[in-house]
Amino acid sequence: MKVDLFDFDLPEDRIALRPAVPRDAAKLLVVRPPDRLEDRVVRDLPSLLRPGDALVFNDTRVIPAQLEGTRERDGTTAHIDATLHMRAGPDRWKAFVRPAKRLQVGDRIRFGHSGRACFLGTLDATVAGKGEAGEALLAFDLSGPLLDEAIHAAGHVPLPPYIASKRAEDERDHIDYQTIYAREEGAVAAPTAGLHFTPELMRALEAAGIERHFVTLHVGAGTFLPVKADDTDDHRMHEEIGHVSAETAEALNAVRARGGRIVSVGTTSLRLLESAAGDDGRLSAWSGATDIFITPGYRFKFIDALMTNFHLPRSTLFMLVSAFAGTEMMKRAYAHAIESGYRFYSYGDASLLFRSEGR
């Protein structure tokens, strides 16, 4: 499938640099295939769902995974930026590094910056391997909880590039770029649909008889990578680590058996649940890495509705929502959102998509 099919024009001023205040005041575009669009706000969500429906949240917690350091070799020094994106062991992380061409296997990198230095002022790592697209495997001198503490001290929040290119990270982002229910550390990007939820909205959903359940998918920096291929068959998704407990799987299967709908909060929850669901439409306990790539033609096994933000042109996430609600429907929805002043991307507004019939 040609990637050009998922292109559209997005004005720069539609990119949100800060979230709505309060969070649940963001706009919500309700998309009901084949042709219905409705302008609402996020706090209307309880009235848009039915008692017995279940929201599924991704409870991953963003870590300060952006590291700055230096590599010294043969008397020369090079500045290195690294974005951790998937843990590969107690002392190892896969990372996207820049400039990758300045690194060789065996090189030593010293991370840490003034004012927020980690253990003894530095965090040292060895380049243990190199992959494609600027990826490297970093073996740190620290391990386990000590490494976690050092990363928290040395790193900073990896804001999406379309925000970071326009302003610097600040203290507000440490709160804004984290869901209120985040608890399982390991993500390097927020599950952004969840950023719209407030304690007040959670209470309203509970009062409306709508269940909530949690799964974990540690979102990687690969979510920001552009699709460089001309055809979707040639694009490789990076793996992300996830977990669905047996208790959650049993509870969500019971919701479906009672006739309730499964509503995924974010594409990360959707990708994890679809990875864990069988062809019979039942969810099982699941733990591991997924690189599922959803494009039009995919047959959804478990999800009935999806709450998600507005995504980039030509992105894997716009391909996913097109698979869910129909490509033409989503192009129409996005054109309406742009014309109506909806804000896009991580700090932007949201949409509530109901699954296209037969998908």
Residue frames relative to the residue before (quaternion, step in Angstrom):
aa qw qx qy qz dx dy dz
M 1.0000 0.0000 0.0000 0.0000 0.00 0.00 0.00
K 0.4482 -0.7174 0.4686 0.2547 3.58 -0.80 1.03
V 0.4856 -0.6799 0.4755 0.2753 3.57 -0.90 0.98
D 0.5628 0.6206 -0.3781 0.3938 3.61 1.13 -0.60
L 0.5666 0.6113 -0.3839 0.3974 3.61 1.15 -0.50
F 0.7339 0.4073 -0.2106 0.5011 3.58 1.22 -0.51
D 0.4586 0.6725 -0.4480 0.3697 3.56 1.19 0.52
F 0.1150 0.7588 -0.6391 0.0498 3.56 -1.24 0.55
D 0.5148 -0.6427 0.4771 0.3071 3.56 -1.24 0.45
L 0.0315 -0.7990 0.6002 -0.0181 3.56 -0.80 1.05
P 0.3676 -0.7345 0.5225 0.2290 3.61 -0.56 1.10
E 0.5858 -0.6119 0.4093 0.3389 3.57 -1.03 0.82
D 0.6788 0.5140 -0.3112 0.4222 3.60 0.98 -0.75
R 0.5709 0.5715 -0.3994 0.4334 3.62 1.23 0.09
I 0.5611 0.5987 -0.3940 0.4141 3.60 1.24 -0.14
A 0.3161 -0.7725 0.5245 0.1678 3.59 -0.59 1.16
L 0.2247 -0.7831 0.5688 0.1125 3.57 -0.89 0.97
R 0.7568 0.1593 -0.1201 0.6225 3.56 1.32 -0.26
P 0.5060 -0.6497 0.4627 0.3282 3.61 -1.12 0.53
A 0.6199 -0.5052 0.4373 0.4114 3.54 -1.33 0.20
V 0.1647 -0.7611 0.6202 0.0942 3.56 -1.21 0.61
P 0.4612 -0.3316 -0.7899 0.2309 1.55 -1.13 2.25
R 0.7349 -0.4604 0.2713 0.4176 3.56 -1.27 0.38
D 0.7358 0.4373 -0.2441 0.4558 3.59 0.91 -0.90
A 0.5083 0.6210 -0.4313 0.4123 3.59 1.28 0.32
A 0.4345 0.7037 -0.4585 0.3254 3.59 1.27 -0.06
K 0.5561 -0.5891 0.4656 0.3562 3.55 -1.21 0.53
L 0.1224 -0.7667 0.6267 0.0671 3.55 -1.24 0.57
L 0.1646 -0.7784 0.6012 0.0746 3.57 -0.62 1.14
V 0.2101 -0.7794 0.5825 0.0953 3.56 -0.61 1.18
V 0.1098 -0.8030 0.5857 -0.0034 3.56 -0.70 1.16
R 0.0168 0.7953 -0.6024 0.0665 3.54 -0.56 1.24
P 0.2779 -0.7720 0.5462 0.1688 3.61 -0.20 1.21
P 0.5556 -0.1047 -0.8115 -0.1477 1.52 -2.24 1.07
D 0.8537 0.1917 -0.0573 0.4807 3.63 1.09 -0.38
R 0.5875 0.6130 -0.3728 0.3743 3.65 1.17 0.06
L 0.0332 -0.7596 0.6495 -0.0063 3.53 -1.03 0.98
E 0.0167 -0.7980 0.6020 -0.0200 3.57 -1.01 0.81
D 0.3016 -0.7548 0.5600 0.1605 3.57 -0.88 1.00
R 0.1045 0.7769 -0.6099 0.1164 3.56 -0.67 1.16
V 0.3910 -0.6554 0.5567 0.3281 3.58 -1.27 -0.39
V 0.6856 -0.5238 0.3121 0.3978 3.56 -1.19 0.58
R 0.6612 0.5210 -0.3357 0.4227 3.62 0.92 -0.75
D 0.5601 0.5825 -0.3928 0.4390 3.61 1.28 -0.04
L 0.3987 0.7747 -0.4446 0.2079 3.60 1.23 -0.27
P 0.6377 0.5341 -0.3703 0.4134 3.69 0.82 -0.74
S 0.6950 0.4679 -0.2820 0.4674 3.61 1.02 -0.72
L 0.6512 0.5173 -0.3121 0.4593 3.59 1.24 -0.28
L 0.6904 0.3985 -0.2580 0.5458 3.56 1.32 -0.19
R 0.4311 -0.6964 0.5165 0.2497 3.57 -1.32 0.18
P 0.5813 -0.5358 0.4543 0.4107 3.60 -1.14 0.46
G 0.7420 0.3566 -0.2839 0.4915 3.55 -0.88 0.97
D 0.5296 0.5794 -0.4190 0.4563 3.58 1.26 -0.19
A 0.2216 -0.7737 0.5799 0.1265 3.58 -1.23 0.42
L 0.2567 -0.7286 0.6187 0.1430 3.53 -0.96 0.97
V 0.1480 -0.7803 0.6028 0.0760 3.58 -0.98 0.86
F 0.1424 -0.8148 0.5619 0.0131 3.54 -0.56 1.27
N 0.3483 -0.6852 0.5962 0.2315 3.53 -1.27 0.55
D 0.2003 -0.8376 0.5020 0.0795 3.57 -0.40 1.24
T 0.2951 0.7588 -0.5276 0.2424 3.60 1.14 0.47
R 0.2565 -0.7598 0.5815 0.1371 3.56 -1.16 0.64
V 0.4388 -0.7103 0.4927 0.2454 3.56 -0.87 1.03
I 0.1924 -0.7602 0.6104 0.1119 3.55 -0.97 0.90
P 0.5484 -0.6107 0.4442 0.3593 3.62 -1.18 0.43
A 0.0174 0.8943 -0.4435 0.0561 3.53 0.58 1.26
Q 0.5578 0.5762 -0.4088 0.4355 3.60 1.24 0.10
L 0.0350 -0.8189 0.5716 -0.0370 3.57 -0.60 1.19
E 0.1674 -0.7592 0.6216 0.0961 3.55 -1.14 0.73
G 0.1447 0.8107 -0.5542 0.1209 3.57 -0.89 0.87
T 0.3887 -0.6968 0.5486 0.2496 3.53 -1.34 -0.17
R 0.1996 -0.7389 0.6317 0.1230 3.50 -1.24 0.65
E 0.1028 -0.7904 0.6023 0.0437 3.54 -0.84 1.01
R 0.1377 0.7739 -0.6039 0.1317 3.53 -0.92 1.01
D 0.8564 -0.0177 -0.0157 0.5157 3.58 -0.87 1.02
G 0.7315 -0.4566 0.2335 0.4493 3.55 0.97 0.91
T 0.6560 0.4667 -0.3267 0.4951 3.59 1.24 0.10
T 0.2355 -0.7672 0.5864 0.1096 3.54 -1.16 0.73
A 0.0648 -0.7836 0.6174 0.0232 3.57 -1.00 0.87
H 0.3942 -0.6907 0.5529 0.2485 3.57 -1.03 0.84
I 0.0934 -0.8043 0.5868 0.0068 3.58 -0.89 1.00
D 0.1471 -0.7397 0.6507 0.0881 3.55 -1.06 0.90
A 0.0262 -0.7988 0.6009 -0.0104 3.57 -0.90 0.91
T 0.1149 -0.7565 0.6402 0.0677 3.55 -1.05 0.86
L 0.3209 -0.7489 0.5494 0.1851 3.56 -0.45 1.21
H 0.0332 -0.8428 0.5365 0.0273 3.60 -0.88 0.77
M 0.8099 -0.0119 -0.0421 0.5850 3.63 1.15 -0.23
R 0.4054 -0.7117 0.5192 0.2440 3.54 -0.86 1.00
A 0.1604 -0.8109 0.5601 0.0545 3.57 -0.90 0.96
G 0.7874 -0.0673 0.0420 0.6113 3.60 1.29 0.09
P 0.7236 -0.4365 0.2898 0.4492 3.61 -1.24 0.14
D 0.7958 0.2396 -0.1232 0.5423 3.58 1.11 -0.69
R 0.6962 0.4822 -0.2470 0.4710 3.60 1.26 0.11
W 0.0345 -0.7689 0.6384 0.0044 3.51 -1.16 0.82
K 0.3583 -0.6410 0.6226 0.2704 3.50 -1.26 0.58
A 0.0112 -0.8106 0.5836 -0.0464 3.57 -0.94 0.88
F 0.3478 -0.6504 0.6191 0.2696 3.50 -1.33 0.41
V 0.0935 -0.8240 0.5588 0.0004 3.57 -0.67 1.12
R 0.0720 -0.7731 0.6288 0.0406 3.53 -1.22 0.64
P 0.5824 -0.3172 -0.7451 0.0700 1.57 -1.63 1.86
A 0.4682 -0.7178 0.4438 0.2621 3.56 -0.69 1.10
K 0.6287 0.5715 -0.3451 0.3988 3.59 1.04 -0.68
R 0.6450 0.5217 -0.3253 0.4539 3.60 1.22 -0.30
L 0.6677 0.4822 -0.3034 0.4791 3.58 1.26 0.01
Q 0.0966 -0.7567 0.6443 0.0539 3.51 -1.20 0.74
V 0.6054 -0.5274 0.4350 0.4076 3.56 -1.20 0.46
G 0.7474 0.3404 -0.2866 0.4933 3.55 -0.83 1.05
D 0.5090 0.6435 -0.4256 0.3818 3.59 1.22 -0.28
R 0.3012 -0.7223 0.5946 0.1846 3.53 -1.22 0.61
I 0.1094 -0.7750 0.6211 0.0398 3.55 -1.02 0.92
R 0.1743 -0.7615 0.6173 0.0930 3.55 -1.00 0.89
F 0.1396 -0.7984 0.5846 0.0355 3.54 -0.54 1.27
G 0.4728 0.6458 -0.5144 0.3079 3.56 -1.25 0.47
H 0.0219 -0.8065 0.5908 -0.0039 3.56 -1.02 0.75
S 0.7024 -0.5214 0.2997 0.3808 3.51 -1.20 0.64
G 0.8012 0.3032 -0.2436 0.4548 3.50 -1.13 0.79
R 0.7937 0.1573 -0.0913 0.5804 3.59 1.16 -0.54
A 0.1913 0.8155 -0.5257 0.1481 3.59 1.00 0.77
C 0.3959 -0.7184 0.5248 0.2277 3.52 -1.20 0.64
F 0.8489 -0.1515 0.0955 0.4973 3.59 -1.24 -0.46
L 0.8393 -0.0590 -0.0416 0.5389 3.55 -0.63 1.23
G 0.6889 -0.5210 0.2661 0.4278 3.57 1.17 0.65
T 0.7885 0.2289 -0.1326 0.5552 3.59 1.20 -0.17
L 0.1723 -0.7179 0.6580 0.1483 3.51 -1.39 0.24
D 0.1335 -0.8415 0.5228 0.0278 3.57 -0.31 1.26
A 0.0113 -0.7915 0.6107 -0.0213 3.53 -1.13 0.75
T 0.2915 -0.7163 0.6059 0.1868 3.52 -1.32 0.46
V 0.4227 -0.6691 0.5427 0.2812 3.56 -1.02 0.79
A 0.1515 -0.8355 0.5266 0.0410 3.56 -0.33 1.30
G 0.8033 -0.0597 0.0415 0.5911 3.58 1.23 -0.26
K 0.2066 -0.7595 0.6024 0.1324 3.56 -1.26 0.40
G 0.1623 -0.7883 0.5894 0.0702 3.53 -1.09 0.83
E 0.7119 -0.4139 0.3343 0.4583 3.54 -1.23 -0.51
A 0.8410 0.2552 -0.1616 0.4489 3.53 -1.40 0.25
G 0.7180 -0.4805 0.2591 0.4318 3.58 0.96 0.87
E 0.4676 0.6797 -0.4475 0.3451 3.59 1.19 0.34
A 0.0187 -0.7779 0.6281 0.0034 3.56 -1.14 0.74
L 0.3347 -0.6882 0.5979 0.2384 3.54 -1.26 0.47
L 0.1459 -0.8057 0.5728 0.0383 3.56 -0.65 1.18
A 0.1593 -0.7586 0.6273 0.0750 3.56 -0.89 1.02
F 0.2170 -0.8132 0.5313 0.0964 3.59 -0.39 1.24
D 0.5584 -0.6095 0.4542 0.3322 3.54 -1.25 0.50
L 0.6936 0.3837 -0.2558 0.5534 3.58 1.24 -0.40
S 0.1854 -0.7926 0.5765 0.0704 3.55 -1.24 0.47
G 0.8396 0.2329 -0.1483 0.4678 3.55 -1.28 0.43
P 0.8441 -0.1187 0.0946 0.5142 3.60 -1.00 -0.81
L 0.6119 0.5472 -0.3599 0.4434 3.61 1.05 -0.65
L 0.6462 0.4946 -0.3184 0.4861 3.58 1.02 -0.75
D 0.6236 0.5449 -0.3406 0.4451 3.59 0.97 -0.82
E 0.6616 0.5024 -0.3018 0.4678 3.57 0.93 -0.91
A 0.6619 0.5143 -0.3078 0.4501 3.56 0.95 -0.86
I 0.6372 0.5129 -0.3295 0.4715 3.59 1.00 -0.78
H 0.6358 0.5206 -0.3321 0.4631 3.60 0.97 -0.78
A 0.6878 0.4792 -0.2864 0.4640 3.59 1.01 -0.76
A 0.7680 0.3960 -0.2016 0.4613 3.58 0.91 -0.88
G 0.7102 0.5007 -0.2593 0.4215 3.57 1.08 -0.71
H 0.1883 -0.7458 0.6126 0.1819 3.50 -1.37 -0.01
V 0.6943 -0.5003 0.3244 0.4029 3.54 -1.28 0.46
P 0.3175 -0.7661 0.5261 0.1886 3.60 -0.74 1.00
L 0.1495 -0.8071 0.5673 0.0664 3.56 0.23 1.25
P 0.5859 -0.5701 0.4248 0.3888 3.60 -1.05 0.64
P 0.6072 -0.6089 0.3649 0.3570 3.60 -0.99 0.76
Y 0.6552 0.5155 -0.3291 0.4435 3.60 1.06 -0.63
I 0.6455 0.4193 -0.3327 0.5448 3.60 1.29 -0.05
A 0.6699 0.5271 -0.3015 0.4272 3.57 0.86 -1.00
S 0.6384 0.5327 -0.3340 0.4440 3.60 1.10 -0.58
K 0.7278 0.4296 -0.2301 0.4824 3.59 1.23 -0.37
R 0.7967 -0.0234 0.0010 0.6039 3.59 1.20 -0.39
A 0.5363 -0.6261 0.4630 0.3257 3.55 -1.25 0.43
E 0.5814 -0.5420 0.4739 0.3790 3.54 -1.28 0.42
D 0.0069 -0.7875 0.6159 0.0216 3.60 -1.12 0.63
E 0.7538 -0.4140 0.2579 0.4404 3.56 -1.30 0.08
R 0.5826 0.5867 -0.3840 0.4110 3.61 1.07 -0.60
D 0.6332 0.5617 -0.3361 0.4131 3.58 1.03 -0.74
H 0.5828 0.5874 -0.3799 0.4135 3.60 1.12 -0.54
I 0.6991 0.3843 -0.2510 0.5483 3.59 1.22 -0.46
D 0.6883 0.5166 -0.2923 0.4171 3.56 0.82 -1.04
Y 0.7513 0.3901 -0.2046 0.4914 3.59 1.00 -0.84
Q 0.6218 0.4590 -0.3516 0.5282 3.55 1.05 0.90
T 0.4113 -0.6896 0.5263 0.2798 3.59 -0.91 0.83
I 0.5852 -0.6007 0.4081 0.3607 3.58 -1.17 0.51
Y 0.7252 0.4062 -0.2352 0.5038 3.61 1.23 -0.37
A 0.3464 0.7557 -0.4943 0.2541 3.62 1.23 0.23
R 0.0892 0.8229 -0.5567 0.0706 3.59 -0.88 0.92
E 0.7247 0.4077 -0.2467 0.4978 3.63 1.05 -0.62
E 0.2831 -0.8102 0.4872 0.1616 3.59 -0.17 1.26
G 0.4812 0.6849 -0.4765 0.2688 3.54 -1.08 0.77
A 0.6050 0.5634 -0.3677 0.4259 3.61 1.19 -0.26
V 0.2356 -0.7474 0.5979 0.1685 3.54 -1.21 0.54
A 0.7294 0.2142 -0.2083 0.6154 3.55 1.33 0.27
A 0.4918 -0.6756 0.4625 0.2963 3.57 -0.99 0.77
P 0.4161 -0.6223 0.5818 0.3180 3.58 -1.22 0.50
T 0.2500 -0.8861 0.3625 0.1447 3.50 0.43 1.36
A 0.5566 0.5858 -0.4208 0.4123 3.63 1.07 -0.42
G 0.6562 0.5363 -0.3052 0.4343 3.56 1.10 -0.68
L 0.5345 0.6449 -0.4041 0.3677 3.58 1.21 -0.32
H 0.6196 0.5785 -0.3369 0.4099 3.60 1.22 -0.39
F 0.6232 0.5889 -0.3431 0.3835 3.60 1.17 -0.37
T 0.1502 -0.7660 0.6237 0.0405 3.51 -1.11 0.92
P 0.6498 -0.4929 0.3737 0.4418 3.63 -1.18 0.25
E 0.6342 0.5396 -0.3324 0.4428 3.58 1.04 -0.78
L 0.6630 0.4902 -0.3060 0.4759 3.58 0.97 -0.84
M 0.6193 0.5381 -0.3455 0.4556 3.58 0.99 -0.74
R 0.6632 0.4933 -0.3095 0.4701 3.60 0.94 -0.83
A 0.6463 0.5188 -0.3223 0.4575 3.59 1.00 -0.78
L 0.6368 0.5179 -0.3237 0.4706 3.59 1.03 -0.73
E 0.6458 0.5141 -0.3162 0.4676 3.57 0.98 -0.84
A 0.6596 0.5105 -0.3035 0.4606 3.57 0.97 -0.87
A 0.6762 0.4852 -0.2827 0.4768 3.59 1.15 -0.60
G 0.5434 -0.6570 0.3842 0.3542 3.60 1.25 0.08
I 0.4830 0.6502 -0.4361 0.3922 3.56 1.22 0.50
E 0.3691 -0.7547 0.5050 0.1978 3.56 -0.67 1.13
R 0.1230 -0.7602 0.6245 0.1302 3.55 -1.30 0.30
H 0.0431 -0.7820 0.6208 -0.0346 3.50 -1.04 0.95
F 0.2788 -0.7837 0.5422 0.1184 3.55 -1.18 0.61
V 0.0401 -0.7324 0.6792 0.0253 3.50 -1.21 0.79
T 0.3152 -0.7482 0.5507 0.1938 3.58 -1.24 0.20
L 0.1221 0.7303 -0.6690 0.0643 3.54 -0.95 0.98
H 0.2962 -0.7677 0.5439 0.1645 3.56 -0.59 1.14
V 0.3030 -0.7931 0.5064 0.1506 3.53 -0.22 1.35
G 0.2445 -0.7948 0.5442 0.1112 3.57 -0.85 1.00
A 0.6518 -0.5253 0.3824 0.3911 3.54 -1.29 0.31
G 0.4998 0.6597 -0.4228 0.3690 3.58 1.23 -0.24
T 0.5399 0.6283 -0.4003 0.3919 3.58 1.23 -0.40
F 0.6926 0.4678 -0.2757 0.4748 3.61 1.19 -0.49
L 0.5269 0.6640 -0.4147 0.3310 3.58 1.20 -0.31
P 0.4345 -0.6942 0.5006 0.2806 3.60 -0.88 0.84
V 0.4508 -0.6336 0.5436 0.3159 3.53 -1.25 0.44
K 0.1671 -0.8295 0.5297 0.0590 3.57 -0.36 1.25
A 0.5776 0.5941 -0.3738 0.4168 3.56 1.22 -0.41
D 0.4836 -0.6518 0.5028 0.2975 3.57 -1.24 0.45
D 0.7631 0.2486 -0.1275 0.5827 3.55 1.23 -0.54
T 0.5473 -0.6445 0.4194 0.3305 3.59 -0.94 0.87
D 0.5879 0.5910 -0.3719 0.4084 3.62 1.11 -0.54
D 0.7087 0.4608 -0.2505 0.4719 3.57 1.19 -0.52
H 0.5807 0.5814 -0.3811 0.4237 3.61 1.26 0.04
R 0.2119 -0.7766 0.5845 0.1011 3.57 -0.96 0.93
M 0.2960 -0.7428 0.5779 0.1632 3.56 -0.82 1.04
H 0.3940 -0.6866 0.5519 0.2623 3.58 -1.10 0.67
E 0.5227 -0.6566 0.4518 0.3025 3.54 -1.06 0.77
E 0.0893 -0.7507 0.6515 0.0633 3.53 -1.29 0.58
I 0.4219 -0.7214 0.5024 0.2220 3.55 -1.06 0.86
G 0.0376 0.8212 -0.5664 0.0586 3.57 -0.87 0.96
H 0.1475 -0.7799 0.6056 0.0566 3.52 -1.34 0.31
V 0.0264 -0.7428 0.6690 0.0032 3.55 -1.04 0.95
S 0.3327 -0.7623 0.5176 0.2007 3.59 -0.61 1.08
A 0.6289 -0.5320 0.4116 0.3898 3.55 -1.27 0.43
E 0.6376 0.5388 -0.3278 0.4424 3.59 1.02 -0.79
T 0.6664 0.4896 -0.3009 0.4750 3.58 0.98 -0.86
A 0.6331 0.5280 -0.3334 0.4574 3.58 0.96 -0.82
E 0.6593 0.5051 -0.3059 0.4656 3.60 0.91 -0.90
A 0.6726 0.5038 -0.3034 0.4491 3.59 0.90 -0.91
L 0.6889 0.4702 -0.2909 0.4687 3.60 0.93 -0.82
N 0.6005 0.5312 -0.3618 0.4758 3.59 1.07 -0.59
A 0.6399 0.5231 -0.3196 0.4635 3.57 1.06 -0.76
V 0.6048 0.5500 -0.3543 0.4541 3.59 1.05 -0.72
R 0.6788 0.4812 -0.2907 0.4724 3.58 0.87 -0.93
A 0.6432 0.5343 -0.3276 0.4399 3.59 0.98 -0.82
R 0.6826 0.4673 -0.2771 0.4887 3.59 1.14 -0.64
G 0.5833 -0.5935 0.3770 0.4066 3.60 1.23 -0.14
G 0.4714 0.6586 -0.4542 0.3710 3.57 1.24 0.21
R 0.4311 -0.6928 0.5201 0.2526 3.53 -1.28 0.44
I 0.3508 -0.7022 0.5816 0.2137 3.53 -1.18 0.71
V 0.0811 -0.8032 0.5899 -0.0172 3.55 -0.57 1.24
S 0.2236 -0.7927 0.5569 0.1075 3.56 -0.47 1.20
V 0.2441 -0.7315 0.6184 0.1513 3.55 -0.91 0.97
G 0.8339 0.0767 -0.1156 0.5342 3.53 -0.15 1.34
T 0.5778 -0.5976 0.4466 0.3310 3.50 -1.26 0.57
T 0.5896 0.5733 -0.3836 0.4201 3.60 1.12 -0.49
S 0.6454 0.4952 -0.3168 0.4878 3.59 0.96 -0.84
L 0.6426 0.5322 -0.3241 0.4458 3.57 0.96 -0.86
R 0.6823 0.4918 -0.3008 0.4497 3.59 0.81 -0.98
L 0.6512 0.5064 -0.3211 0.4652 3.58 1.02 -0.74
L 0.6846 0.4840 -0.2978 0.4565 3.59 0.85 -0.93
E 0.6519 0.4952 -0.3207 0.4763 3.58 1.00 -0.74
S 0.6158 0.5289 -0.3455 0.4708 3.61 1.13 -0.56
A 0.7331 0.4394 -0.2261 0.4673 3.57 1.04 -0.81
A 0.6140 0.5705 -0.3461 0.4216 3.60 1.21 -0.36
G 0.3946 -0.7080 0.5371 0.2335 3.53 -1.12 0.71
D 0.6720 -0.4932 0.3622 0.4171 3.54 -1.28 0.20
D 0.6275 0.5308 -0.3335 0.4618 3.58 1.25 -0.34
G 0.5551 -0.6452 0.3778 0.3645 3.59 1.28 0.08
R 0.5819 0.5558 -0.3915 0.4463 3.58 1.22 0.27
L 0.3801 -0.7217 0.5428 0.2001 3.53 -1.12 0.83
S 0.1322 -0.7803 0.6080 0.0641 3.56 -1.04 0.82
A 0.6138 -0.4888 0.4469 0.4296 3.55 -1.28 0.31
W 0.0131 0.8173 -0.5692 0.0888 3.54 -0.92 0.90
S 0.0913 0.7765 -0.6200 0.0657 3.57 -1.07 0.76
G 0.5121 0.6334 -0.4637 0.3487 3.56 -0.85 0.95
A 0.6345 -0.5199 0.4147 0.3939 3.52 -1.30 -0.43
T 0.0840 -0.7849 0.6120 0.0481 3.55 -1.06 0.77
D 0.0754 -0.7680 0.6336 0.0554 3.53 -1.14 0.73
I 0.1678 0.8284 -0.5170 0.1356 3.56 1.18 0.61
F 0.1145 -0.7801 0.6150 0.0085 3.57 -0.92 1.02
I 0.1093 -0.8355 0.5385 0.0037 3.56 -0.31 1.30
T 0.0517 0.7793 -0.6179 0.0910 3.55 -0.71 1.16
P 0.6971 -0.4534 0.3161 0.4567 3.62 -1.19 0.29
G 0.6720 0.4184 -0.3692 0.4869 3.50 -0.93 1.05
Y 0.5374 0.6096 -0.4001 0.4237 3.57 1.27 -0.33
R 0.2838 -0.7442 0.5803 0.1698 3.60 -1.01 0.82
F 0.3031 -0.7749 0.5288 0.1671 3.58 -0.42 1.24
K 0.3093 -0.7955 0.5079 0.1164 3.52 -0.94 1.02
F 0.8480 0.2096 -0.0430 0.4850 3.58 1.00 -0.72
I 0.7213 0.4693 -0.2541 0.4415 3.62 0.98 -0.74
D 0.2452 -0.7863 0.5553 0.1153 3.57 -0.97 0.95
A 0.7931 0.0236 0.0063 0.6085 3.60 1.11 -0.64
L 0.1793 -0.7915 0.5820 0.0516 3.54 -1.18 0.66
M 0.1516 -0.7403 0.6480 0.0948 3.55 -0.94 0.97
T 0.1611 0.7985 -0.5555 0.1671 3.57 -0.64 1.08
N 0.5212 -0.6134 0.4865 0.3397 3.56 -1.24 0.40
F 0.5810 -0.5601 0.4479 0.3848 3.58 -1.32 -0.08
H 0.2794 -0.8295 0.4783 0.0718 3.53 -0.74 1.17
L 0.6771 -0.5128 0.3667 0.3796 3.52 -1.38 0.27
P 0.5592 -0.5471 0.4866 0.3887 3.56 -1.25 0.39
R 0.8493 0.1768 -0.1463 0.4753 3.57 -1.18 0.70
S 0.4899 0.6786 -0.4236 0.3465 3.60 1.21 0.27
T 0.6143 -0.5442 0.4192 0.3883 3.55 -1.26 0.41
L 0.6412 0.5324 -0.3296 0.4435 3.59 1.11 -0.60
F 0.6318 0.4844 -0.3447 0.4973 3.61 1.06 -0.59
M 0.5930 0.5396 -0.3620 0.4755 3.59 1.13 -0.55
L 0.6446 0.5310 -0.3208 0.4468 3.59 0.98 -0.86
V 0.7009 0.4488 -0.2954 0.4692 3.62 0.77 -0.93
S 0.6004 0.5415 -0.3578 0.4672 3.58 1.15 -0.53
A 0.6271 0.5178 -0.3266 0.4816 3.57 1.08 -0.70
F 0.6902 0.5097 -0.2765 0.4329 3.57 1.01 -0.84
A 0.8309 0.1993 -0.0635 0.5156 3.58 0.78 -1.03
G 0.6167 -0.5407 0.3487 0.4536 3.61 1.27 -0.07
T 0.5187 -0.6799 0.4219 0.3012 3.56 -0.81 1.00
E 0.6937 0.4645 -0.2952 0.4646 3.60 0.80 -0.92
M 0.6218 0.5355 -0.3397 0.4596 3.58 1.05 -0.74
M 0.6958 0.4667 -0.2882 0.4637 3.58 0.91 -0.87
K 0.6043 0.5284 -0.3661 0.4707 3.61 1.04 -0.58
R 0.6479 0.5007 -0.3133 0.4811 3.57 1.01 -0.78
A 0.6528 0.5190 -0.3131 0.4545 3.59 0.96 -0.89
Y 0.6797 0.4804 -0.2953 0.4690 3.59 0.92 -0.86
A 0.6174 0.5242 -0.3522 0.4691 3.61 1.01 -0.68
H 0.6397 0.5091 -0.3162 0.4812 3.58 1.03 -0.79
A 0.6546 0.5209 -0.3168 0.4470 3.58 0.92 -0.88
I 0.6595 0.4994 -0.3119 0.4672 3.59 0.93 -0.86
E 0.6802 0.4903 -0.2879 0.4626 3.58 0.90 -0.93
S 0.7365 0.4358 -0.2223 0.4672 3.60 1.06 -0.77
G 0.5842 -0.6431 0.3536 0.3465 3.59 1.23 0.20
Y 0.3161 0.7288 -0.5413 0.2756 3.59 1.10 0.51
R 0.3606 -0.7249 0.5500 0.2051 3.55 -1.16 0.69
F 0.3294 -0.7956 0.4935 0.1225 3.54 -0.94 0.99
Y 0.8100 0.3552 -0.2735 0.3782 3.47 -1.52 0.31
S 0.8669 -0.2425 0.0799 0.4281 3.54 -1.35 -0.17
Y 0.7666 0.3040 -0.1747 0.5379 3.59 0.95 -0.82
G 0.5023 0.7007 -0.3907 0.3227 3.58 1.26 0.17
D 0.7208 -0.4118 0.3420 0.4404 3.51 -1.36 -0.37
A 0.4414 -0.7093 0.5032 0.2212 3.55 -1.33 0.12
S 0.2035 -0.7272 0.6326 0.1722 3.49 -1.40 0.16
L 0.2103 -0.7273 0.6359 0.1497 3.55 -1.27 0.49
L 0.0929 -0.8303 0.5494 -0.0105 3.55 -0.35 1.30
F 0.1956 -0.7397 0.6312 0.1273 3.51 -0.98 0.91
R 0.5694 -0.6571 0.3834 0.3115 3.52 -0.96 0.91
S 0.4956 -0.6503 0.4943 0.2953 3.53 -1.00 0.87
E 0.5600 -0.6191 0.4279 0.3464 3.58 -0.96 0.85
G 0.8110 0.2614 -0.2044 0.4819 3.56 -0.95 0.89
R 0.6060 0.5591 -0.3728 0.4257 3.60 1.26 -0.03
